[in-house]
Amino acid sequence: MRAYQIIILLISISILTSSIGQLQAEKQFKFSVINSTRSTTLIDLLSNSSSHSNLLYLIQRARLVPTINLLNSSTLFAPTNQAIESSPILSLALKQKSNSNHALEPDNLQLQLRQTLLYHLLNFTLPNATTSPIMLETLLLPSPLTPKQPDDSNHNSTLQGLLSGHGQKLRLIKRDDQNTYIGIDSFGNGGILLNLKDTQVASNGIMISIDQVLIPPPTLSKLIKSMPELSILNQILKDEYLNQLDLIPHLTIFAPDNKSWDNINLVELKYLLSNFSQDDIIKVFNSFSTIKGISNHHQQPIYYQDLYNQIEKSEHVVLVNTSQGYQLSVDIDPSTHKLTVNGTNIIQPDILTHNGVLHLIPKVLLPAESLTLTLEKYLLTLNCTKFVSAFRSTNLTNQYLINSTNPFTILAPRDDVFEKSLSKLNFNNDNEQSKEEELKEILKYHIINGRYLPEDLIDGMLLSTELNLGKNDQTNLKQMISVSVSNIEGRKLILKDDKSKKLIAFGGVNVVGQYPIELKNSVIYNISQTIERPPDFLELAISDLSLSTCVASIFAAGIENELRSLNSLSYFVPTNQAFQEIGLIMDYLLLTKSKNDLSTLLKYHAITEVVYLSNFNVGDNKRYPTLEGTEVYISKSSKTNISLHNPTSHNIPNNEEIKDSLIINKRDKLIKTGTLNIIDQVILPNNLNITIGNLLKGTKSKTMLELLESTNLSSIIFNPTKNQKDRDEKTFVVLCPTDEAFTKINLTYYLSNPNQLNQLLLQHIIPLPQKNSFDSNLKKKTIENFKPLLLEDGIIYSTLLSKNEGGLSSYSDLSLRSNSLKSSKDEDEDGKKKIEWIIGIKGGHSSAKILNFGKTINYQNQLIKGGGVLSVNKVLLPYEPNWWERWGKSLMSWFIIFCFLFLIIYLIWRLWFKKREPSSQGYEYVEPMEE
């Protein structure tokens, strides 16, 4: 503390010495003084004045007595006791008067008190005032209120103060009323009245009593915050940067007022007002501020009068170099004789601050294109700061928002929805690095490669984003995003003259606000919420209940991980109805022993390339590889019809399908690794062979299977001849009763009578094609997909027990009959009524309901159509009519016919005979009536 007092004394001596020249220059002023006594000092005057006891105490407490005693020809503005008690700063020091242990005080050096008192001291005698404000230099050398220790590296600069060794300025003026005022503003307003008649003279200067305390200029941060004209500048600079500005020495600012910001780009202003413009804020502030004087070698604040004098002296424009490296041109306006900066008048000059001076001007001194507007800055102006913050946290800012020269379309959610939407997104890992990678993927999905304006967008189109498809980090495969465009013409919320606007959505999320924001080669759309990335294939399929059968089958086959691991995948998912239509084939595939066949079927629906429906033109027929190993064809026959089909041989489909499998969805359903499309029919691969034995296993009817295996029919049913060139080769349709149905017949009887058992089984086997069809057009008709035979009301099929098929019975033909179900529960997914089929022995009483069906698939002989299994709920027992049914009904029919004919002949004869009888002529005799 002693060392610090010595330093203060040395500073005071240096100021005293440097002021001799200034004192000589001011000898022209005349002073009004009272008779003086040489032995009396300023401290003595204070001691003898009862009105200044508080001031004397504060000077003693601030340890300024030695400094004042060293002064010569100085001026002390002495606030009265009442003035000090009214001062917030000085009165606080008085309240601590009772505290004897000053070392325990927070500011034991009393820096703020000392600086306030030094602002009341001039190192020269008060000059005569003029009608224009004049600047006086006080003994206050502004410095940070937190002192540096003597051993600090910046200690020497601290000794110089924030004005580089110059004292703080104080203004003096004589107004029209001939009164002198001190502490006025730059316009001469305000201030404290000086009663020069009561001036007291001491041996080392004069003391002028004042009734108010002179307040030193505030710090720059406080000044800017206190001026309404600088509220926008205050919002731009923010507290953190303002506090740093308070420490910059000899600072000169040409500060723009609020109205001047109206002349710059609104986007630029919004960006500067955001929390992400720190670097550009410094550039902007440095463009209208400087720490250099008028001369680069003269470091002190640039005051208005100094500039004016310099221009008059040099008779040319003065160039002021700003901290950003720009030059400001300062000149005198010949019409107003006032200074202009870059052609703009100064509204208010010389607003003093703790560390410099501020000049208020009506213009932002910002050179053209000094702020390089990037995508990031535009996003900040659109209230997308959290979106930008996410880019910064994932190190994507430079790549996409700042340094990229590629054209992009940015889909930006606002702050009010981004954080909320992001919290709803599922992060699959608790690891912070994994979360960062996932956030990076989300952001990349909001960046479309290319510049797309509303007129470039078409409903249903797909655009490439910056998100890699699947795990293709080293390829050019990018994830797509869907676009929907709809007219909003006629809507109540849209004005009649706004019909040209369209409702645009990306990835199912609407564009909001005024769109788009164009910036050079890029475009920004504000969207209503965060766009979710395309889901995993199975996640999307599980969300659709109509696809549950396929999803369950994938897990049953154990291929879910294999499908997820593919980098590129286009999966065509059959609906539940489609799986239901293949009947017993699906029942067989779901058996544990059929897992490989099920896997083969499901893999055949997976194309190992990304297929987008929007890339197909009418007439296209393209071939694609499948995960199963073979190929599948996709064709587009019309604008709305895209279908899949199996390869063909001799123009015959290898899978015997009559029609192609149609793609139900009209637009691509995007998934993480490609696309998912829904089809209305299962497509069967070439190498999937389904036999009658397989279908019988699918019925889970063990009794029928065991009975067939125990007879000589097993070779015909389960081991058909392969590669036979005979076009008349047979295939079979087996009617398979359920195990429950066999419990209702005397199965022991049949097992003990092989011939009867053989006839029973032959009754349940229909050979195809039929040798003697009851319907001459049967061969011309087409069997429906996955049906083992033609199902038509009233159609008749012969069985192996029929005589025309080499059997023994003339009464074993089967007939079909249909029943339409009326219950709403019996509707399929398309809302169509289901048809119940009944099959029974023609002319017999035995019939059964068809429960399910299944068709055999045999690629070795594709010319044989049909064949398979019909699951029925009853056993059809062989029928042999009794004598009455065989002959009686026929005889009775002939007898009835004979009787009917006899009656007709008799009636005809009677009529004819009556017409042949002769009639009597003349009058008839009438007997007289009795009276």
ZAMARGU-4260 file (C-alpha; in steps of 0.2 Angstrom, whole numbers, plus 5000, padded with zeros to 4 digits):
<rodrens>
0) 5000/5000/5000 | 5015/5012/5004 | 5022/5008/4987 | 5005/5012/4978 | 5005/5029/4987
5) 5023/5033/4981 | 5017/5028/4963 | 5002/5040/4965 | 5014/5054/4970 | 5026/5051/4955
10) 5011/5051/4943 | 5005/5068/4951 | 5023/5075/4949 | 5023/5070/4931 | 5006/5078/4928
15) 5012/5094/4936 | 5028/5095/4925 | 5018/5091/4909 | 5006/5104/4913 | 5018/5119/4913
20) 5017/5121/4895 | 4998/5121/4896 | 4998/5134/4910 | 5009/5145/4900 | 4997/5144/4886
25) 4983/5149/4897 | 4991/5165/4904 | 4980/5175/4892 | 4965/5171/4904 | 4961/5183/4918
30) 4956/5176/4935 | 4945/5183/4948 | 4953/5180/4965 | 4952/5185/4983 | 4967/5192/4992
35) 4978/5177/4997 | 4990/5173/5010 | 5005/5163/5004 | 5006/5152/5019 | 4989/5145/5017
40) 4987/5129/5006 | 4971/5121/4999 | 4971/5108/5013 | 4971/5123/5026 | 4956/5131/5017
45) 4947/5115/5019 | 4952/5113/5037 | 4945/5131/5041 | 4929/5128/5032 | 4915/5120/5041
50) 4906/5117/5025 | 4919/5106/5018 | 4923/5095/5033 | 4917/5079/5024 | 4927/5083/5009
55) 4943/5085/5020 | 4939/5068/5028 | 4937/5059/5011 | 4953/5067/5004 | 4962/5061/5020
60) 4954/5044/5018 | 4959/5043/4999 | 4977/5048/5004 | 4977/5062/4992 | 4984/5075/5005
65) 5002/5073/4999 | 4996/5074/4981 | 4987/5091/4983 | 5001/5098/4993 | 5013/5095/4979
70) 5002/5105/4967 | 5005/5123/4962 | 4993/5135/4953 | 4979/5122/4954 | 4960/5122/4955
75) 4950/5113/4967 | 4931/5111/4965 | 4925/5108/4983 | 4908/5100/4985 | 4900/5106/5001
80) 4895/5094/5015 | 4877/5093/5009 | 4883/5089/4991 | 4893/5075/4997 | 4880/5068/5008
85) 4868/5068/4992 | 4881/5059/4982 | 4879/5040/4981 | 4897/5037/4979 | 4904/5049/4992
90) 4890/5047/5005 | 4894/5028/5005 | 4912/5032/5009 | 4906/5043/5024 | 4895/5029/5031
95) 4911/5019/5032 | 4919/5032/5043 | 4916/5023/5059 | 4925/5008/5053 | 4942/5010/5060
100) 4950/4994/5051 | 4951/5000/5033 | 4961/4985/5029 | 4945/4974/5030 | 4936/4985/5018
105) 4933/4977/5000 | 4941/4992/4992 | 4954/4997/5005 | 4964/5008/4992 | 4948/5018/4989
110) 4951/5018/4970 | 4933/5024/4965 | 4933/5037/4979 | 4951/5043/4974 | 4946/5044/4955
115) 4930/5054/4960 | 4940/5067/4970 | 4954/5068/4957 | 4940/5073/4945 | 4938/5089/4955
120) 4956/5094/4953 | 4964/5104/4939 | 4983/5106/4938 | 4981/5124/4933 | 4971/5139/4938
125) 4953/5140/4931 | 4953/5150/4915 | 4940/5162/4910 | 4925/5153/4902 | 4918/5157/4885
130) 4901/5155/4877 | 4906/5139/4869 | 4911/5124/4879 | 4929/5122/4882 | 4937/5106/4888
135) 4948/5106/4904 | 4960/5091/4908 | 4958/5085/4926 | 4970/5076/4937 | 4959/5060/4935
140) 4969/5047/4925 | 4955/5034/4922 | 4960/5016/4926 | 4951/5000/4930 | 4944/4999/4947
145) 4953/4983/4950 | 4971/4988/4952 | 4986/4978/4945 | 4999/4972/4957 | 5016/4981/4955
150) 5024/4965/4948 | 5011/4962/4934 | 5018/4962/4917 | 5005/4976/4912 | 5009/4987/4927
155) 5017/5001/4916 | 5002/5002/4905 | 4991/5003/4921 | 5001/5018/4927 | 4997/5027/4911
160) 4979/5025/4914 | 4965/5022/4901 | 4969/5038/4892 | 4987/5035/4890 | 4993/5047/4903
165) 4980/5061/4899 | 4968/5067/4912 | 4949/5065/4910 | 4940/5080/4902 | 4929/5092/4911
170) 4918/5105/4901 | 4917/5124/4906 | 4905/5137/4898 | 4899/5154/4901 | 4881/5156/4896
175) 4870/5171/4891 | 4866/5175/4909 | 4885/5178/4912 | 4886/5163/4924 | 4899/5150/4923
180) 4895/5132/4923 | 4906/5116/4925 | 4902/5098/4921 | 4891/5102/4906 | 4887/5091/4891
185) 4894/5093/4873 | 4879/5105/4869 | 4883/5116/4885 | 4868/5110/4894 | 4867/5105/4912
190) 4882/5107/4924 | 4885/5115/4941 | 4884/5134/4944 | 4901/5141/4949 | 4901/5155/4961
195) 4917/5163/4956 | 4915/5178/4969 | 4917/5165/4983 | 4933/5159/4976 | 4947/5156/4989
200) 4965/5157/4985 | 4978/5147/4993 | 4997/5146/4991 | 4996/5131/4979 | 4979/5136/4970
205) 4962/5141/4971 | 4946/5133/4979 | 4929/5135/4972 | 4914/5129/4982 | 4901/5119/4973
210) 4884/5113/4979 | 4885/5096/4969 | 4898/5083/4966 | 4906/5081/4949 | 4902/5064/4942
215) 4916/5057/4932 | 4911/5050/4914 | 4904/5033/4915 | 4911/5017/4908 | 4907/5014/4890
220) 4896/4999/4895 | 4886/5010/4907 | 4885/5024/4894 | 4878/5014/4880 | 4865/5005/4891
225) 4859/5022/4898 | 4857/5030/4881 | 4840/5026/4872 | 4848/5031/4856 | 4860/5017/4857
230) 4848/5003/4863 | 4851/4993/4847 | 4870/4995/4848 | 4868/4989/4866 | 4858/4973/4860
235) 4871/4970/4847 | 4887/4971/4858 | 4879/4962/4873 | 4886/4963/4891 | 4900/4951/4888
240) 4908/4962/4875 | 4903/4978/4882 | 4913/4974/4898 | 4928/4970/4888 | 4927/4987/4879
245) 4928/4996/4896 | 4946/4990/4897 | 4952/4996/4880 | 4962/5012/4882 | 4960/5029/4873
250) 4945/5023/4863 | 4936/5033/4850 | 4919/5028/4844 | 4908/5035/4830 | 4893/5026/4837
255) 4877/5024/4825 | 4860/5028/4833 | 4845/5017/4832 | 4838/5025/4816 | 4854/5022/4807
260) 4852/5003/4808 | 4836/5004/4797 | 4848/5007/4782 | 4857/4990/4783 | 4850/4973/4777
265) 4837/4967/4789 | 4845/4950/4789 | 4862/4957/4794 | 4854/4966/4808 | 4845/4950/4814
270) 4861/4941/4813 | 4870/4954/4823 | 4857/4953/4837 | 4858/4934/4838 | 4870/4925/4851
275) 4881/4918/4837 | 4888/4934/4829 | 4903/4936/4841 | 4916/4937/4828 | 4906/4948/4817
280) 4901/4960/4831 | 4920/4963/4834 | 4922/4967/4815 | 4907/4979/4815 | 4912/4988/4831
285) 4930/4990/4825 | 4924/4997/4809 | 4918/5013/4818 | 4930/5014/4832 | 4949/5017/4834
290) 4962/5017/4848 | 4973/5028/4838 | 4973/5047/4838 | 4972/5059/4824 | 4990/5054/4821
295) 4995/5035/4822 | 5009/5040/4834 | 4998/5051/4845 | 4987/5038/4855 | 4973/5047/4864
300) 4955/5049/4861 | 4950/5060/4846 | 4940/5074/4852 | 4929/5085/4841 | 4938/5101/4843
305) 4955/5092/4840 | 4948/5086/4823 | 4941/5103/4819 | 4958/5111/4822 | 4968/5098/4813
310) 4957/5101/4797 | 4958/5119/4798 | 4977/5118/4800 | 4980/5106/4786 | 4966/5113/4775
315) 4962/5095/4769 | 4952/5080/4775 | 4958/5070/4790 | 4958/5051/4788 | 4955/5042/4804
320) 4961/5023/4803 | 4949/5012/4812 | 4953/4996/4822 | 4947/4986/4807 | 4958/4994/4795
325) 4946/5005/4787 | 4948/5024/4784 | 4935/5036/4790 | 4935/5053/4780 | 4932/5068/4792
330) 4929/5085/4784 | 4921/5102/4788 | 4904/5105/4780 | 4906/5122/4772 | 4887/5126/4774
335) 4886/5122/4792 | 4904/5123/4797 | 4902/5107/4807 | 4912/5090/4805 | 4906/5076/4794
340) 4911/5058/4795 | 4910/5050/4778 | 4898/5063/4773 | 4887/5061/4788 | 4885/5075/4801
345) 4889/5071/4819 | 4873/5071/4829 | 4881/5073/4846 | 4900/5075/4848 | 4911/5072/4863
350) 4901/5061/4874 | 4914/5057/4887 | 4917/5039/4893 | 4929/5032/4907 | 4941/5026/4893
355) 4938/5038/4878 | 4925/5048/4869 | 4909/5043/4859 | 4902/5053/4844 | 4884/5049/4840
360) 4881/5049/4821 | 4866/5044/4810 | 4874/5031/4800 | 4882/5014/4802 | 4900/5016/4796
365) 4900/4998/4789 | 4909/4996/4772 | 4900/4986/4759 | 4900/4968/4760 | 4910/4969/4776
370) 4898/4956/4783 | 4899/4940/4772 | 4881/4933/4774 | 4882/4914/4775 | 4869/4901/4776
375) 4873/4901/4795 | 4869/4919/4797 | 4853/4918/4787 | 4847/4904/4798 | 4851/4914/4814
380) 4840/4928/4807 | 4826/4915/4804 | 4825/4911/4823 | 4834/4894/4819 | 4848/4897/4832
385) 4846/4880/4840 | 4847/4872/4823 | 4863/4881/4820 | 4870/4877/4837 | 4867/4858/4832
390) 4877/4861/4817 | 4891/4868/4827 | 4891/4855/4840 | 4893/4841/4826 | 4906/4851/4817
395) 4896/4852/4801 | 4895/4871/4801 | 4910/4874/4789 | 4906/4860/4778 | 4888/4866/4774
400) 4884/4883/4781 | 4900/4893/4779 | 4913/4887/4767 | 4903/4876/4755 | 4902/4882/4737
405) 4889/4869/4732 | 4871/4873/4730 | 4860/4867/4744 | 4842/4868/4750 | 4841/4869/4769
410) 4826/4864/4778 | 4827/4873/4794 | 4815/4871/4809 | 4813/4886/4821 | 4819/4886/4839
415) 4801/4884/4846 | 4799/4867/4838 | 4817/4861/4835 | 4821/4857/4853 | 4804/4849/4856
420) 4804/4839/4840 | 4822/4833/4843 | 4817/4827/4861 | 4804/4815/4853 | 4817/4807/4841
425) 4823/4791/4847 | 4842/4789/4850 | 4847/4771/4849 | 4862/4773/4860 | 4866/4781/4877
430) 4884/4784/4871 | 4888/4802/4868 | 4898/4799/4853 | 4884/4788/4845 | 4871/4802/4849
435) 4882/4815/4841 | 4883/4804/4825 | 4865/4801/4826 | 4862/4820/4827 | 4874/4822/4813
440) 4863/4811/4802 | 4847/4820/4807 | 4855/4837/4802 | 4861/4830/4785 | 4844/4824/4781
445) 4838/4842/4782 | 4851/4847/4768 | 4845/4844/4750 | 4859/4843/4737 | 4854/4857/4725
450) 4845/4873/4724 | 4826/4870/4723 | 4814/4885/4722 | 4795/4882/4723 | 4793/4882/4704
455) 4805/4868/4703 | 4796/4856/4715 | 4784/4843/4708 | 4772/4833/4719 | 4779/4816/4722
460) 4797/4819/4717 | 4812/4813/4727 | 4827/4824/4731 | 4844/4818/4736 | 4849/4824/4754
465) 4867/4824/4761 | 4863/4809/4772 | 4872/4793/4766 | 4860/4778/4762 | 4862/4764/4775
470) 4881/4762/4778 | 4887/4768/4762 | 4899/4780/4769 | 4912/4778/4755 | 4899/4779/4740
475) 4888/4792/4732 | 4872/4784/4737 | 4862/4797/4747 | 4846/4796/4756 | 4831/4803/4747
480) 4817/4814/4754 | 4800/4815/4747 | 4791/4831/4741 | 4773/4835/4741 | 4765/4850/4732
485) 4747/4854/4733 | 4737/4869/4728 | 4729/4879/4742 | 4718/4889/4730 | 4701/4892/4737
490) 4705/4889/4755 | 4698/4901/4767 | 4715/4906/4775 | 4722/4911/4758 | 4718/4928/4750
495) 4710/4928/4733 | 4725/4937/4726 | 4737/4924/4733 | 4731/4909/4722 | 4749/4906/4715
500) 4755/4900/4732 | 4757/4881/4735 | 4757/4871/4750 | 4774/4862/4751 | 4780/4848/4762
505) 4797/4839/4763 | 4796/4822/4771 | 4779/4825/4777 | 4783/4841/4786 | 4775/4857/4780
510) 4784/4873/4775 | 4779/4888/4785 | 4781/4907/4784 | 4787/4916/4769 | 4797/4905/4758
515) 4810/4903/4752 | 4825/4913/4758 | 4837/4914/4743 | 4856/4916/4746 | 4867/4916/4731
520) 4867/4897/4726 | 4856/4891/4741 | 4839/4891/4747 | 4832/4890/4765 | 4814/4884/4769
525) 4807/4886/4787 | 4798/4870/4792 | 4785/4866/4805 | 4795/4853/4814 | 4810/4842/4813
530) 4810/4829/4799 | 4812/4811/4805 | 4824/4801/4795 | 4817/4786/4785 | 4815/4772/4798
535) 4822/4754/4798 | 4814/4742/4785 | 4806/4732/4799 | 4801/4748/4809 | 4791/4754/4795
540) 4783/4737/4791 | 4778/4734/4809 | 4769/4751/4809 | 4757/4744/4796 | 4745/4731/4803
545) 4741/4725/4785 | 4759/4719/4784 | 4760/4709/4800 | 4760/4692/4792 | 4776/4697/4782
550) 4784/4704/4797 | 4781/4689/4808 | 4787/4677/4793 | 4803/4687/4792 | 4807/4684/4811
555) 4801/4666/4809 | 4814/4664/4795 | 4827/4672/4805 | 4833/4684/4791 | 4829/4701/4800
560) 4847/4704/4804 | 4853/4700/4786 | 4840/4712/4779 | 4845/4726/4791 | 4863/4723/4786
565) 4861/4727/4768 | 4868/4744/4762 | 4855/4744/4748 | 4838/4736/4749 | 4821/4738/4740
570) 4809/4726/4749 | 4792/4722/4741 | 4780/4717/4755 | 4765/4707/4751 | 4749/4711/4762
575) 4741/4699/4774 | 4728/4696/4761 | 4741/4691/4748 | 4748/4678/4760 | 4731/4672/4764
580) 4728/4669/4745 | 4742/4657/4744 | 4733/4646/4756 | 4741/4630/4762 | 4758/4636/4754
585) 4760/4648/4768 | 4754/4635/4781 | 4768/4624/4775 | 4781/4637/4775 | 4777/4642/4793
590) 4782/4624/4799 | 4798/4623/4808 | 4805/4611/4795 | 4801/4623/4781 | 4812/4637/4787
595) 4824/4636/4772 | 4809/4637/4760 | 4801/4652/4769 | 4818/4661/4769 | 4819/4658/4750
600) 4802/4665/4747 | 4805/4681/4758 | 4822/4684/4751 | 4815/4684/4733 | 4805/4699/4738
605) 4821/4709/4743 | 4830/4717/4728 | 4848/4721/4732 | 4847/4738/4723 | 4838/4754/4727
610) 4822/4755/4716 | 4812/4771/4715 | 4795/4770/4707 | 4797/4788/4702 | 4811/4783/4690
615) 4800/4772/4680 | 4793/4777/4663 | 4778/4770/4655 | 4784/4754/4645 | 4799/4751/4656
620) 4802/4733/4660 | 4818/4731/4670 | 4827/4716/4678 | 4834/4717/4696 | 4844/4704/4706
625) 4836/4698/4722 | 4844/4693/4739 | 4838/4675/4735 | 4850/4674/4720 | 4838/4675/4705
630) 4830/4689/4697 | 4813/4698/4696 | 4806/4710/4683 | 4797/4726/4687 | 4787/4734/4673
635) 4776/4750/4671 | 4761/4747/4659 | 4753/4764/4663 | 4755/4779/4673 | 4747/4771/4688
640) 4751/4753/4686 | 4768/4746/4691 | 4770/4727/4694 | 4782/4713/4697 | 4783/4696/4689
645) 4794/4681/4689 | 4805/4677/4673 | 4796/4667/4660 | 4800/4652/4649 | 4791/4651/4632
650) 4780/4665/4637 | 4774/4655/4652 | 4777/4662/4670 | 4789/4651/4679 | 4778/4652/4694
655) 4762/4648/4685 | 4755/4665/4690 | 4741/4671/4679 | 4743/4690/4683 | 4758/4701/4689
660) 4759/4707/4707 | 4754/4725/4707 | 4762/4738/4718 | 4749/4746/4729 | 4757/4761/4735
665) 4758/4775/4722 | 4773/4783/4730 | 4790/4777/4736 | 4790/4772/4755 | 4808/4777/4760
670) 4817/4767/4773 | 4835/4768/4780 | 4843/4758/4766 | 4831/4761/4752 | 4813/4759/4749
675) 4798/4748/4754 | 4784/4745/4743 | 4767/4735/4746 | 4761/4722/4733 | 4745/4713/4732
680) 4752/4696/4728 | 4765/4685/4734 | 4778/4681/4720 | 4786/4664/4721 | 4804/4661/4716
685) 4810/4648/4703 | 4818/4636/4714 | 4804/4634/4727 | 4795/4617/4723 | 4779/4614/4733
690) 4772/4596/4732 | 4756/4588/4737 | 4765/4581/4751 | 4771/4598/4757 | 4753/4605/4756
695) 4747/4590/4766 | 4759/4594/4779 | 4753/4611/4779 | 4735/4605/4783 | 4742/4597/4799
700) 4730/4582/4795 | 4741/4568/4800 | 4727/4554/4797 | 4725/4558/4778 | 4744/4559/4776
705) 4746/4542/4785 | 4732/4534/4775 | 4740/4539/4758 | 4757/4533/4763 | 4750/4516/4768
710) 4743/4513/4751 | 4750/4511/4733 | 4744/4529/4730 | 4759/4537/4738 | 4770/4535/4723
715) 4757/4544/4712 | 4754/4558/4725 | 4772/4561/4732 | 4784/4555/4718 | 4777/4561/4701
720) 4787/4557/4686 | 4800/4570/4682 | 4805/4577/4665 | 4792/4567/4656 | 4789/4573/4639
725) 4771/4567/4638 | 4759/4583/4638 | 4745/4572/4645 | 4755/4569/4661 | 4743/4570/4676
730) 4743/4580/4691 | 4731/4578/4706 | 4721/4588/4718 | 4719/4579/4735 | 4704/4582/4746
735) 4711/4581/4763 | 4698/4580/4777 | 4704/4586/4794 | 4708/4574/4808 | 4692/4578/4817
740) 4682/4573/4801 | 4690/4556/4802 | 4684/4553/4820 | 4666/4554/4813 | 4668/4538/4802
745) 4672/4520/4806 | 4690/4521/4802 | 4694/4504/4809 | 4682/4496/4796 | 4692/4504/4782
750) 4709/4499/4789 | 4703/4481/4790 | 4697/4482/4772 | 4711/4488/4761 | 4699/4488/4745
755) 4687/4499/4754 | 4701/4510/4760 | 4708/4512/4743 | 4691/4517/4736 | 4689/4530/4750
760) 4705/4538/4746 | 4702/4537/4727 | 4686/4546/4730 | 4696/4561/4737 | 4708/4562/4722
765) 4704/4572/4707 | 4716/4570/4692 | 4720/4584/4681 | 4717/4587/4667 | 4700/4578/4666
770) 4699/4565/4652 | 4680/4568/4649 | 4675/4585/4656 | 4657/4588/4659 | 4660/4606/4654
775) 4666/4607/4636 | 4674/4624/4640 | 4683/4618/4655 | 4700/4617/4646 | 4698/4635/4639
780) 4695/4643/4656 | 4709/4650/4667 | 4713/4644/4685 | 4715/4658/4697 | 4732/4661/4705
785) 4737/4649/4718 | 4721/4639/4716 | 4723/4620/4713 | 4709/4619/4701 | 4695/4629/4693
790) 4682/4634/4706 | 4666/4638/4697 | 4648/4636/4703 | 4640/4619/4697 | 4656/4613/4689
795) 4659/4594/4690 | 4675/4584/4692 | 4679/4566/4690 | 4689/4557/4703 | 4701/4542/4702
800) 4686/4532/4708 | 4676/4537/4692 | 4674/4525/4678 | 4679/4538/4665 | 4696/4540/4675
805) 4698/4521/4676 | 4689/4518/4692 | 4675/4507/4697 | 4661/4519/4701 | 4649/4528/4691
810) 4643/4538/4706 | 4660/4546/4712 | 4660/4563/4702 | 4661/4578/4713 | 4652/4594/4711
815) 4655/4612/4717 | 4643/4624/4724 | 4646/4642/4731 | 4638/4651/4745 | 4640/4670/4748
820) 4643/4674/4766 | 4632/4689/4772 | 4641/4693/4789 | 4653/4708/4789 | 4665/4698/4798
825) 4667/4687/4782 | 4674/4702/4772 | 4692/4702/4765 | 4704/4717/4767 | 4696/4725/4751
830) 4679/4724/4758 | 4673/4710/4746 | 4662/4697/4752 | 4670/4680/4755 | 4663/4665/4745
835) 4661/4648/4754 | 4664/4633/4743 | 4655/4617/4745 | 4661/4601/4737 | 4651/4585/4737
840) 4647/4569/4727 | 4636/4572/4712 | 4619/4564/4716 | 4624/4559/4734 | 4621/4566/4751
845) 4639/4568/4756 | 4647/4585/4755 | 4660/4595/4763 | 4665/4613/4765 | 4682/4618/4758
850) 4692/4626/4772 | 4708/4630/4763 | 4718/4626/4747 | 4735/4625/4741 | 4743/4624/4724
855) 4758/4613/4719 | 4773/4622/4711 | 4783/4612/4699 | 4795/4621/4688 | 4801/4604/4680
860) 4784/4603/4671 | 4776/4620/4669 | 4764/4614/4656 | 4753/4604/4668 | 4742/4617/4676
865) 4733/4615/4693 | 4736/4602/4706 | 4737/4603/4725 | 4726/4600/4740 | 4709/4606/4746
870) 4707/4605/4765 | 4689/4600/4769 | 4679/4598/4785 | 4671/4581/4781 | 4676/4564/4774
875) 4667/4560/4757 | 4661/4542/4758 | 4660/4532/4742 | 4642/4532/4736 | 4632/4517/4729
880) 4613/4520/4726 | 4601/4507/4732 | 4588/4498/4720 | 4575/4512/4723 | 4588/4526/4719
885) 4595/4516/4705 | 4578/4509/4696 | 4563/4514/4707 | 4565/4533/4704 | 4567/4530/4685
890) 4551/4518/4684 | 4541/4530/4694 | 4546/4544/4683 | 4541/4534/4667 | 4524/4529/4676
895) 4520/4547/4680 | 4524/4552/4662 | 4513/4538/4655 | 4499/4543/4666 | 4500/4561/4661
900) 4501/4557/4643 | 4486/4545/4645 | 4476/4559/4653 | 4480/4571/4640 | 4475/4558/4626
905) 4458/4555/4635 | 4454/4573/4637 | 4457/4576/4618 | 4446/4560/4614 | 4432/4566/4624
910) 4432/4583/4616 | 4433/4576/4599 | 4419/4563/4602 | 4407/4577/4609 | 4409/4587/4594
915) 4404/4572/4583 | 4386/4569/4591 | 4371/4575/4581 | 4360/4589/4589 | 4340/4589/4588
920) 4331/4601/4576 | 4314/4612/4578 | 4305/4616/4594 | 4305/4607/4610 | 4289/4601/4619
925) 4286/4610/4635 | 4274/4602/4648 | 4261/4614/4654 | 4263/4621/4671 | 4250/4617/4685
930) 4240/4631/4691
</rodrens>
